[in-house]
């Protein structure tokens, strides 16, 4: 299998996006799967049980 390329150029095809995420090392997967939280969830009195 080819080496993983960190310099991926975006693709419109979902299959290529899934393939890139599947073959990515763990330290890059966490960067790809991040998301911004809403203000409600960022509130200090919000607890997740």
C-alpha positions, 0 to 999 in steps of 0.5 A: 500500500502507498504511504499516507499523504498528509498533503491531501487535496480535497475531493468532492467524492465522498468515497475518496473522503472516506478512504482518506479518513480510513487510512489516516493515522490517529493523530490526523483523524482527531484533527479531521473529526473536530467540531465547534460546540454551541454556546449552550454546550460550552456553558460552565453549568452544562454537565454531561453524565 
